[in-house]
Amino acid sequence: MIAQILRDSRVIVNVGSGGVGKTTVSAAMALGAAIAGRKSLVMTIDPARRLANALGIENSAFGSDHPFEVDAARFAEAGVACDGRFFAMMLNHKETFDRLVDRYAPSVESAESLKENPWYQQMSTALAGAQDYMAVSRLHELVETGAYDLIVLDTPPTANAIDFLEAPERLMGVLNFQPLQWFQKHVSDEGSQAGRLLRWGGASLLRALGRVTGREVIDDVSQLLQELGGLYDGFRLHAQETEKLLRAPHSQFFMVTAPQRTSILEALFFQKRLLEARMPFAGFWVNRVPGYLRHGEGWLALVNETDLPSEQAIEVALRGLPSMQGEQGALGTIARELRAYHRFVYAAAELAHREIVFLRERAIGKPFVGRLPLVNEEIHDLVGLARLSQTLLQGGVAPTTFPDSEHST
C-alpha cells in the first residue's frame, strides 16, 4: 500500500504536532520515492542540522526557498542504490509571501510599496497563520511547475496540528477587504475617533515595532491597509486553488504521531477534521515505537520477558566474550542490569502497544496504522535515512506480540 502511494501520488502532506519526528518521516518518504526511480522533493520547515548535513544541504542553501538536489555521489558513498533524483528545500515563508504580493498586487509599484512598508515586513514574518498558509502556497507553486513527480510537505511545527487546516481562514480574516476599507478610511481622517485613538496609541506601537513615530505610523498603517485590500481577491483565489490541490485524488495526508495518549488523542481529532474537510486521508504513522532491535537491514521485535535467558545464562554467555575477560567479578551485576533494562524496555513497548491498539479502535474507518521503531541515535546519514525509507515501504515494523492476547493487533 505505502509503496503504491509513493509511486502514484504527486503530493503527500505529513501533519502532526511538534516533536514527533515528522521531518525525518517526510524525508524518508521522499527518499523512498527517489530510490524507486521518481524525482522527489521534501519541503520542510525546520530540519534538524544532522539531517540537513546527511542530505548535504550547505548553509548557503539553507532557507533559500529553492530546492537543493542531493548529490548522486553521496548515495554512492553511502552504498545506497538510488534510481531517481532526490531534492530537499527549507521553506522561507517571507520570500513566498513576497512572491504572492508580486503576483496579485494591482501594479508593480503597489507591490514594491507594500514590500517596503515596515508594517508589512513585520506582518509577513509574524502574522498568525502566515507560515502554514505560505507552506501550502509554496507547495502549489512547485506543483504548478511540473518539475517533480512527488512532493512531500513537512508541515510547520505547532502545538495543535489543526492550525494547519485553519490557517487560510485566519489569514483571509485578517485580509478581509471590508474591515480594512473601513479602517483605512477612518485612520486617514484627522478628526475621527479612530484617528485620535491611533495617534494616542502611537507611542506604544512605536515601542513594539521599533520602526516609526507619530503621524508616520498612521500613514504607514493607512497605506498598508489600502494595499492589502487590493490583494484580498487574489489571495482568496489562491487559497481556493491550494485547497483544491490538497483535495485532489493524487494528494494524500498522513498523520504522524507518537505512542503516547496525548499525541494519539490529537491524531484522532485531526483525522476527524480532515475527513470533515473531505481531505484524502491515507493513515497514521506512529513514530518512535519502543521494543525493536536493529538486525541487519531490518528490525526484530523484543522477545517476551518469559523467553529471555535467566541471569545465570546471561552471565555464562558473557564469560565467553573476549571483551569481558577483565570483568569477571562484575559479570553477575552486568547480567542483573541487562535483565532490569530489558524489563524496562519491554514495559515501555507494551504500553506503546496498548496506545496503538487504542488508536486502531478509535480511528474512523479502520485506516492504515504503521509503526516506525524507536531509534536510539538521531538519524544523521543517508544510510540511516535509507533504512527508515525501507521500513516505510514495507508498511512499518510488525506488531510486537504480548502474552495478553486481547492487546494483540
BELJOHU-V736488 format. One record per pair of residues at least 4 apart in sequence whose ideal C-beta (glycine too) atoms are under 8 Angstrom apart, sorted by sequence separation. I is the first residue (numbers start at 0). J is the second residue. D is the distance in Angstrom with one decimal. If there is no record, write none. Layout:
I/J/D + I/J/D
This chain:
0/4/6.6 + 1/5/6.4 + 2/6/6.2 + 3/7/5.8 + 4/8/5.3 + 15/19/5.0 + 17/21/7.9 + 20/24/5.8 + 21/25/6.2 + 22/26/6.4 + 23/27/6.3 + 24/28/6.4 + 25/29/6.6 + 26/30/6.1 + 27/31/6.2 + 28/32/6.8 + 29/33/6.5 + 30/34/6.2 + 31/35/6.5 + 33/37/6.1 + 46/50/4.9 + 47/51/7.0 + 48/52/6.2 + 49/53/6.4 + 50/54/6.6 + 52/56/7.5 + 56/60/5.3 + 57/61/7.1 + 59/63/7.3 + 63/67/7.8 + 69/73/5.9 + 70/74/7.9 + 71/75/6.6 + 72/76/6.2 + 73/77/6.3 + 75/79/8.0 + 81/85/6.6 + 91/95/6.8 + 92/96/6.1 + 93/97/6.5 + 94/98/6.6 + 95/99/6.7 + 96/100/6.6 + 97/101/6.5 + 98/102/6.2 + 99/103/6.1 + 100/104/5.4 + 105/109/5.3 + 106/110/7.0 + 107/111/6.4 + 108/112/6.2 + 109/113/6.3 + 110/114/6.4 + 111/115/6.3 + 112/116/6.8 + 115/119/7.8 + 116/120/7.0 + 117/121/6.8 + 118/122/6.1 + 119/123/5.8 + 120/124/7.2 + 121/125/5.8 + 122/126/4.7 + 125/129/7.5 + 128/132/5.7 + 129/133/5.9 + 130/134/6.5 + 131/135/7.2 + 132/136/6.1 + 133/137/6.1 + 134/138/6.5 + 135/139/6.4 + 136/140/6.7 + 137/141/6.4 + 138/142/6.3 + 139/143/6.3 + 140/144/7.1 + 158/162/7.8 + 161/165/6.2 + 162/166/6.3 + 165/169/5.8 + 166/170/6.2 + 167/171/6.1 + 168/172/6.3 + 169/173/6.8 + 170/174/6.3 + 171/175/6.6 + 175/179/6.6 + 176/180/5.9 + 177/181/6.6 + 178/182/6.2 + 179/183/6.0 + 180/184/6.4 + 181/185/6.4 + 182/186/5.8 + 183/187/6.6 + 184/188/7.0 + 190/194/6.9 + 191/195/7.0 + 192/196/6.2 + 193/197/6.3 + 194/198/6.4 + 195/199/6.2 + 196/200/6.3 + 197/201/6.5 + 200/204/5.9 + 201/205/6.0 + 202/206/6.5 + 203/207/6.3 + 204/208/6.2 + 205/209/7.3 + 211/215/4.3 + 212/216/6.6 + 213/217/7.9 + 214/218/6.2 + 215/219/6.2 + 216/220/6.3 + 217/221/6.1 + 218/222/6.3 + 219/223/6.1 + 220/224/6.3 + 221/225/6.4 + 222/226/6.3 + 223/227/6.1 + 224/228/6.4 + 225/229/7.5 + 226/230/7.2 + 227/231/7.2 + 230/234/5.4 + 231/235/6.1 + 232/236/6.4 + 233/237/6.3 + 234/238/6.3 + 235/239/6.6 + 236/240/6.4 + 237/241/6.4 + 238/242/6.3 + 239/243/6.4 + 240/244/6.5 + 241/245/6.5 + 242/246/6.5 + 243/247/6.7 + 246/250/6.9 + 258/262/7.6 + 259/263/6.8 + 260/264/6.2 + 261/265/6.6 + 262/266/6.3 + 263/267/6.5 + 264/268/6.4 + 265/269/6.2 + 266/270/6.4 + 267/271/6.7 + 268/272/6.6 + 269/273/6.2 + 270/274/6.4 + 271/275/6.3 + 272/276/6.2 + 274/278/7.3 + 293/297/7.8 + 294/298/6.3 + 302/306/4.6 + 303/307/7.4 + 308/312/3.6 + 309/313/7.0 + 310/314/6.2 + 311/315/6.5 + 312/316/6.5 + 313/317/6.3 + 314/318/6.6 + 315/319/7.4 + 316/320/7.5 + 320/324/7.9 + 323/327/7.4 + 326/330/6.3 + 329/333/5.7 + 330/334/6.2 + 331/335/6.5 + 332/336/6.3 + 333/337/6.3 + 334/338/6.6 + 335/339/6.3 + 336/340/6.2 + 337/341/6.4 + 338/342/6.5 + 339/343/6.6 + 340/344/6.4 + 341/345/5.9 + 342/346/6.3 + 343/347/6.6 + 344/348/6.2 + 345/349/6.4 + 346/350/6.5 + 347/351/6.4 + 348/352/6.3 + 349/353/6.6 + 350/354/6.7 + 351/355/6.5 + 352/356/6.5 + 353/357/6.5 + 354/358/6.6 + 355/359/6.5 + 356/360/6.3 + 357/361/6.2 + 358/362/5.9 + 362/366/5.5 + 374/378/6.4 + 379/383/6.6 + 380/384/7.1 + 381/385/5.8 + 382/386/6.5 + 383/387/6.6 + 384/388/6.4 + 385/389/6.6 + 386/390/6.7 + 387/391/6.4 + 388/392/6.4 + 389/393/6.5 + 391/395/7.1 + 403/407/7.9 + 32/37/4.3 + 33/38/7.3 + 46/51/5.0 + 51/56/4.4 + 56/61/5.9 + 60/65/7.4 + 69/74/7.5 + 74/79/4.5 + 90/95/7.0 + 104/109/4.5 + 114/119/6.3 + 124/129/7.5 + 141/146/7.1 + 142/147/7.9 + 157/162/4.6 + 174/179/7.2 + 186/191/7.7 + 188/193/7.4 + 189/194/5.8 + 190/195/7.7 + 205/210/7.2 + 211/216/5.2 + 245/250/5.5 + 257/262/4.2 + 258/263/7.4 + 273/278/4.4 + 293/298/6.1 + 294/299/4.4 + 302/307/5.9 + 308/313/5.4 + 318/323/6.8 + 378/383/4.0 + 390/395/6.3 + 401/406/5.4 + 5/11/7.7 + 15/21/4.9 + 33/39/4.6 + 74/80/7.4 + 101/107/8.0 + 104/110/3.6 + 113/119/5.4 + 114/120/7.7 + 123/129/6.6 + 141/147/6.6 + 154/160/7.6 + 157/163/6.9 + 185/191/4.7 + 188/194/5.2 + 205/211/6.7 + 210/216/7.8 + 244/250/6.5 + 256/262/4.6 + 257/263/8.0 + 274/280/6.0 + 292/298/6.8 + 293/299/7.9 + 317/323/5.0 + 359/365/7.6 + 362/368/7.2 + 378/384/5.6 + 390/396/6.4 + 401/407/6.7 + 4/11/7.2 + 14/21/7.6 + 32/39/4.1 + 60/67/4.4 + 74/81/4.4 + 122/129/7.6 + 185/192/7.8 + 186/193/5.7 + 187/194/7.3 + 197/204/7.9 + 205/212/5.1 + 245/252/7.8 + 256/263/6.1 + 273/280/4.9 + 291/298/4.5 + 292/299/4.9 + 323/330/6.7 + 326/333/7.0 + 400/407/6.5 + 13/21/5.3 + 142/150/6.4 + 155/163/7.0 + 185/193/3.9 + 186/194/5.8 + 211/219/5.9 + 291/299/6.8 + 308/316/7.2 + 30/39/7.4 + 101/110/5.0 + 104/113/6.5 + 141/150/5.7 + 154/163/5.0 + 185/194/6.5 + 210/219/7.7 + 256/265/7.2 + 291/300/6.0 + 292/301/6.6 + 317/326/7.9 + 318/327/7.0 + 359/368/5.6 + 374/383/7.3 + 378/387/6.5 + 398/407/7.1 + 29/39/4.3 + 46/56/7.8 + 51/61/6.5 + 57/67/7.8 + 71/81/6.9 + 100/110/5.1 + 202/212/7.9 + 256/266/4.0 + 270/280/6.1 + 290/300/6.3 + 291/301/6.7 + 323/333/7.9 + 358/368/6.2 + 398/408/4.6 + 13/24/6.0 + 29/40/6.4 + 30/41/7.7 + 56/67/5.3 + 182/193/7.1 + 186/197/5.8 + 201/212/6.9 + 205/216/6.3 + 290/301/4.5 + 13/25/4.8 + 29/41/3.8 + 55/67/8.0 + 138/150/6.3 + 201/213/5.8 + 204/216/5.6 + 254/266/4.8 + 318/330/6.3 + 28/41/7.4 + 54/67/7.7 + 71/84/7.9 + 100/113/5.6 + 201/214/7.9 + 270/283/7.6 + 317/330/5.1 + 355/368/6.6 + 374/387/7.7 + 11/25/7.9 + 55/69/5.6 + 100/114/6.0 + 138/152/5.2 + 13/28/7.3 + 26/41/4.9 + 54/69/5.2 + 55/70/5.7 + 198/213/7.6 + 201/216/4.8 + 254/269/5.8 + 355/370/6.7 + 25/41/5.2 + 68/84/6.4 + 69/85/4.6 + 198/214/7.1 + 201/217/7.0 + 254/270/6.1 + 314/330/4.8 + 317/333/6.3 + 371/387/7.0 + 11/28/6.1 + 26/43/7.2 + 68/85/7.2 + 69/86/7.0 + 97/114/5.8 + 135/152/7.5 + 266/283/6.0 + 314/331/5.8 + 317/334/6.6 + 25/43/6.3 + 55/73/5.3 + 68/86/5.1 + 69/87/6.5 + 134/152/6.5 + 372/390/7.2 + 54/73/7.9 + 67/86/6.5 + 197/216/7.4 + 198/217/6.4 + 254/273/7.8 + 314/333/7.8 + 371/390/6.3 + 26/46/7.4 + 66/86/4.3 + 67/87/5.6 + 134/154/6.1 + 197/217/5.3 + 314/334/4.3 + 371/391/7.3 + 22/43/5.2 + 66/87/7.1 + 67/88/6.1 + 134/155/5.8 + 252/273/5.7 + 310/331/7.3 + 313/334/4.2 + 22/44/7.6 + 66/88/4.4 + 369/391/7.4 + 5/28/6.5 + 22/45/7.3 + 65/88/6.3 + 131/154/7.1 + 194/217/6.9 + 197/220/7.1 + 311/334/7.6 + 22/46/5.2 + 23/47/7.6 + 26/50/6.3 + 64/88/7.0 + 131/155/5.4 + 310/334/4.4 + 313/337/5.8 + 371/395/5.7 + 372/396/5.3 + 22/47/6.7 + 63/88/7.8 + 64/89/7.6 + 130/155/4.8 + 310/335/5.7 + 313/338/6.9 + 369/394/5.5 + 370/395/4.4 + 371/396/7.1 + 5/31/5.5 + 6/32/7.4 + 40/66/5.6 + 63/89/7.6 + 64/90/6.6 + 97/123/7.2 + 131/157/7.6 + 252/278/5.4 + 254/280/7.7 + 369/395/3.4 + 370/396/5.1 + 5/32/4.5 + 23/50/6.3 + 62/89/5.1 + 64/91/3.8 + 96/123/4.3 + 252/279/6.2 + 256/283/6.1 + 258/285/5.4 + 367/394/7.6 + 370/397/8.0 + 22/50/6.7 + 26/54/7.2 + 61/89/5.8 + 63/91/6.8 + 251/279/5.4 + 252/280/5.1 + 253/281/5.3 + 254/282/7.5 + 255/283/7.8 + 256/284/7.3 + 257/285/7.0 + 310/338/5.6 + 370/398/6.9 + 6/35/6.4 + 62/91/5.2 + 134/163/7.9 + 250/279/5.7 + 251/280/7.8 + 252/281/6.2 + 253/282/6.2 + 254/283/5.0 + 255/284/4.9 + 256/285/5.7 + 257/286/6.1 + 258/287/7.2 + 5/35/6.6 + 64/94/4.4 + 93/123/5.4 + 187/217/7.7 + 251/281/4.1 + 253/283/7.1 + 254/284/7.3 + 256/286/7.1 + 257/287/5.9 + 258/288/5.3 + 6/37/7.3 + 54/85/7.9 + 56/87/6.0 + 64/95/6.7 + 92/123/7.8 + 93/124/5.4 + 131/162/6.2 + 135/166/7.8 + 186/217/5.8 + 246/277/6.0 + 248/279/7.0 + 253/284/5.8 + 255/286/5.8 + 258/289/7.7 + 307/338/7.0 + 5/37/7.5 + 92/124/7.5 + 131/163/5.0 + 135/167/7.6 + 246/278/6.1 + 247/279/7.8 + 2/35/7.3 + 54/87/5.1 + 56/89/7.7 + 96/129/6.6 + 245/278/6.1 + 246/279/6.9 + 99/133/7.9 + 128/162/7.3 + 132/166/4.7 + 186/220/6.0 + 187/221/4.8 + 307/341/5.9 + 131/166/3.3 + 132/167/5.6 + 186/221/5.0 + 51/87/7.9 + 130/166/7.8 + 92/129/6.1 + 96/133/5.8 + 99/136/6.3 + 128/165/7.3 + 129/166/7.8 + 304/341/6.9 + 51/89/7.9 + 92/130/4.9 + 95/133/4.2 + 128/166/3.9 + 132/170/4.8 + 183/221/5.6 + 186/224/7.3 + 304/342/6.3 + 128/167/7.5 + 90/130/7.8 + 301/341/7.5 + 46/87/7.8 + 92/133/3.6 + 95/136/5.5 + 128/169/3.8 + 129/170/6.4 + 183/224/4.2 + 304/345/5.4 + 92/134/7.0 + 95/137/4.8 + 98/140/7.4 + 127/169/6.0 + 128/170/4.7 + 182/224/5.6 + 183/225/5.0 + 303/345/7.9 + 46/89/6.4 + 90/133/6.8 + 301/344/6.3 + 355/398/7.6 + 39/83/6.5 + 43/87/7.0 + 45/89/7.4 + 90/134/5.7 + 126/170/7.0 + 180/224/8.0 + 301/345/5.9 + 34/79/7.1 + 38/83/5.6 + 39/84/7.5 + 40/85/8.0 + 41/86/7.5 + 42/87/7.9 + 43/88/7.4 + 44/89/7.0 + 92/137/7.8 + 95/140/7.6 + 128/173/7.8 + 179/224/4.6 + 183/228/7.0 + 34/80/6.9 + 36/82/4.1 + 37/83/4.7 + 38/84/4.7 + 39/85/5.9 + 40/86/4.2 + 41/87/5.1 + 42/88/5.4 + 43/89/5.8 + 44/90/5.4 + 127/173/7.8 + 179/225/7.8 + 352/398/6.9 + 34/81/5.1 + 35/82/6.9 + 36/83/4.6 + 39/86/6.9 + 40/87/7.0 + 41/88/7.7 + 42/89/7.9 + 43/90/7.2 + 90/137/5.8 + 126/173/6.5 + 301/348/5.7 + 352/399/5.8 + 33/81/5.5 + 34/82/6.7 + 35/83/6.7 + 38/86/7.6 + 40/88/6.7 + 42/90/6.2 + 179/227/5.9 + 180/228/5.8 + 33/82/7.9 + 34/83/6.9 + 179/228/4.8 + 352/401/6.1 + 359/408/6.3 + 33/83/4.1 + 349/399/7.8 + 356/406/5.8 + 30/81/7.9 + 32/83/6.9 + 33/84/6.2 + 348/399/5.6 + 33/85/3.8 + 176/228/4.9 + 179/231/7.7 + 349/401/5.6 + 356/408/5.8 + 174/227/5.7 + 353/406/5.8 + 355/408/6.7 + 174/228/7.9 + 290/344/6.7 + 352/406/6.1 + 30/85/5.7 + 176/231/4.3 + 289/344/6.0 + 290/345/7.0 + 29/85/6.5 + 174/230/6.5 + 175/231/6.8 + 176/232/7.7 + 352/408/7.6 + 29/86/8.0 + 174/231/5.0 + 290/347/7.2 + 291/348/8.0 + 349/406/7.6 + 29/87/7.6 + 289/347/4.5 + 290/348/2.7 + 289/348/4.7 + 290/349/7.8 + 171/231/7.7 + 174/234/5.8 + 288/348/7.5 + 26/87/7.0 + 86/147/7.0 + 290/351/6.8 + 289/351/5.6 + 290/352/7.4 + 171/234/6.8 + 288/351/5.2 + 170/234/7.3 + 171/235/6.1 + 83/148/7.7 + 285/351/7.9 + 171/238/6.3 + 288/355/7.3 + 170/238/7.7 + 285/354/8.0 + 285/355/5.6 + 167/238/4.3 + 64/137/7.3 + 285/358/6.9 + 167/241/7.4 + 298/372/5.3 + 66/141/7.7 + 167/242/7.0 + 283/358/6.4 + 283/362/7.1 + 293/372/7.9 + 291/372/3.8 + 288/370/4.7 + 290/372/7.8 + 291/373/7.0 + 283/366/6.6 + 285/368/6.6 + 288/371/6.5 + 289/372/7.9 + 290/373/7.8 + 282/366/4.5 + 283/367/7.0 + 285/369/7.0 + 287/371/7.0 + 288/372/5.8 + 289/373/4.7 + 281/366/7.5 + 282/367/3.1 + 283/368/4.8 + 284/369/5.1 + 285/370/5.3 + 286/371/4.7 + 287/372/7.7 + 288/373/5.9 + 44/130/7.3 + 280/366/6.5 + 281/367/6.5 + 282/368/6.3 + 283/369/7.0 + 285/371/6.9 + 287/373/4.5 + 121/208/5.9 + 282/369/6.7 + 284/371/5.9 + 287/374/7.6 + 121/210/7.6 + 274/363/6.1 + 44/134/6.9 + 118/208/7.3 + 274/364/7.8 + 296/386/6.6 + 117/208/6.9 + 263/354/5.5 + 267/358/6.9 + 42/134/7.5 + 118/210/7.4 + 258/350/7.6 + 266/358/6.8 + 270/362/6.2 + 271/363/6.4 + 298/390/7.0 + 117/210/4.0 + 258/351/3.6 + 270/363/6.1 + 296/389/6.7 + 297/390/7.9 + 117/211/6.2 + 160/254/7.5 + 258/352/7.9 + 260/354/6.1 + 263/357/6.1 + 267/361/5.3 + 42/137/6.7 + 259/354/6.5 + 263/358/5.0 + 267/362/6.3 + 42/138/6.5 + 258/354/4.7 + 270/366/7.3 + 300/396/7.3 + 258/355/6.0 + 260/357/7.5 + 300/397/6.6 + 303/400/7.2 + 305/402/7.3 + 139/237/7.3 + 298/396/4.9 + 300/398/7.9 + 301/399/6.4 + 303/401/7.5 + 42/141/7.2 + 300/399/4.4 + 303/402/6.5 + 300/400/7.0 + 40/141/6.8 + 118/219/5.4 + 122/223/7.8 + 136/237/6.5 + 139/240/6.3 + 117/219/6.2 + 118/220/6.1 + 139/241/4.6 + 142/244/6.2 + 256/358/7.6 + 116/219/5.9 + 138/241/7.2 + 119/223/5.8 + 118/223/4.7 + 136/241/6.2 + 139/244/5.6 + 160/265/6.3 + 291/396/5.6 + 116/222/6.3 + 132/238/7.5 + 135/241/4.6 + 138/244/7.3 + 159/265/7.2 + 160/266/7.9 + 40/147/4.7 + 46/153/7.9 + 116/223/5.1 + 161/268/7.2 + 284/391/7.9 + 38/146/7.5 + 39/147/6.5 + 42/150/6.3 + 161/269/5.9 + 164/272/6.2 + 288/396/7.3 + 291/399/7.6 + 38/147/5.4 + 39/148/6.3 + 40/149/7.3 + 41/150/7.9 + 42/151/7.1 + 44/153/6.2 + 135/244/7.8 + 160/269/4.8 + 164/273/7.4 + 290/399/4.8 + 38/148/4.8 + 39/149/4.5 + 40/150/4.9 + 41/151/4.8 + 42/152/5.2 + 43/153/4.1 + 44/154/7.3 + 112/222/7.0 + 113/223/7.1 + 116/226/7.5 + 135/245/6.8 + 285/395/8.0 + 37/148/4.1 + 38/149/7.6 + 39/150/7.4 + 40/151/7.1 + 42/153/6.7 + 44/155/4.8 + 45/156/6.6 + 161/272/5.7 + 284/395/7.2 + 37/149/5.4 + 39/151/6.9 + 41/153/6.6 + 44/156/6.7 + 164/276/6.1 + 113/226/4.4 + 112/226/6.4 + 113/227/7.3 + 164/278/7.9 + 32/148/7.1 + 32/149/4.7 + 109/226/5.6 + 113/230/7.9 + 32/151/7.8 + 29/149/6.8 + 109/229/6.5 + 29/150/8.0 + 29/151/4.3 + 104/226/7.2 + 28/151/4.9 + 105/229/5.0 + 26/151/7.8 + 104/229/6.4 + 12/138/7.9 + 25/151/4.9 + 103/229/7.9 + 104/230/6.4 + 25/152/7.3 + 26/153/7.7 + 103/230/5.1 + 10/138/6.8 + 25/153/3.8 + 103/232/7.7 + 100/230/6.7 + 103/233/2.7 + 22/153/4.9 + 99/230/7.7 + 102/233/6.8 + 103/234/6.3 + 10/142/6.4 + 21/153/5.7 + 9/142/6.7 + 21/154/7.2 + 99/233/7.6 + 103/237/7.2 + 21/156/7.5 + 99/234/6.8 + 102/237/7.9 + 11/149/6.9 + 13/151/6.8 + 18/156/7.5 + 99/237/6.7 + 9/148/7.2 + 10/149/7.5 + 11/150/7.5 + 12/151/8.0 + 13/152/6.9 + 15/154/7.7 + 17/156/3.4 + 9/149/6.2 + 10/150/5.5 + 11/151/4.7 + 12/152/4.8 + 13/153/5.7 + 14/154/5.0 + 16/156/7.4 + 17/157/6.5 + 8/149/6.0 + 9/150/7.0 + 11/152/7.1 + 13/154/6.5 + 16/157/6.6 + 17/158/7.1 + 10/152/7.1 + 12/154/6.5 + 16/158/6.4 + 16/159/6.9 + 5/149/6.8 + 16/160/5.4 + 15/160/5.5 + 14/160/5.0 + 14/163/5.7 + 24/253/7.9 + 24/255/5.3 + 12/245/6.8 + 10/244/6.8 + 21/255/4.5 + 10/245/7.4 + 20/255/6.7 + 19/255/5.3 + 10/247/7.4 + 19/256/5.8 + 20/257/7.8 + 9/247/7.8 + 12/250/6.9 + 14/252/6.4 + 19/257/4.7 + 10/249/6.5 + 11/250/7.5 + 12/251/7.3 + 13/252/7.9 + 14/253/7.4 + 15/254/5.8 + 18/257/7.7 + 9/249/4.1 + 10/250/4.1 + 11/251/5.2 + 12/252/5.0 + 13/253/5.1 + 14/254/5.8 + 15/255/3.9 + 16/256/7.9 + 8/249/5.6 + 9/250/6.9 + 10/251/7.2 + 11/252/7.8 + 12/253/7.4 + 13/254/7.9 + 14/255/7.1 + 15/256/5.7 + 7/249/7.2 + 8/250/6.8 + 11/253/6.6 + 13/255/5.3 + 8/251/5.1 + 19/262/6.3 + 16/262/6.7 + 4/251/5.7 + 15/262/7.8 + 16/265/5.9 + 15/266/7.1 + 15/269/7.8 + 14/269/6.5 + 24/284/5.8 + 24/286/6.1 + 21/286/7.9 + 20/286/4.4 + 19/286/5.6 + 20/287/5.9 + 19/287/7.5 + 11/281/7.8 + 13/284/7.8 + 4/281/6.0 + 79/381/5.5 + 77/380/6.6 + 79/382/6.8 + 77/381/4.1 + 78/382/7.1 + 77/382/5.1 + 79/385/4.6 + 74/381/6.4 + 73/381/6.0 + 77/385/7.1 + 69/381/7.9 + 53/378/7.0 + 53/379/5.6 + 50/377/7.9 + 52/379/6.9 + 53/380/4.8 + 54/381/7.6 + 49/377/5.5 + 50/378/6.5 + 53/381/5.7 + 49/378/7.3 + 50/379/7.3 + 47/377/6.7 + 49/379/4.0 + 53/383/7.5 + 53/384/6.1 + 50/384/7.6 + 24/371/6.9 + 20/371/7.7 + 30/381/7.8 + 34/385/6.9 + 30/384/5.6 + 34/388/6.3 + 23/378/5.7 + 30/385/6.4 + 27/384/5.6 + 31/388/3.7 + 35/392/7.8 + 26/384/6.1 + 30/388/4.7 + 31/389/7.4 + 27/387/4.2 + 28/388/7.4 + 31/391/5.5 + 23/384/7.5 + 27/388/4.6 + 31/392/5.2 + 24/387/7.8 + 28/391/6.1 + 23/387/7.0 + 27/391/5.5 + 1/367/7.8 + 0/367/6.2 + 24/391/7.5 + 1/369/7.1 + 5/392/7.1 + 1/391/6.0 + 2/392/5.0 + 1/392/5.9 + 1/393/7.7 + 1/394/5.3 + 0/394/6.4
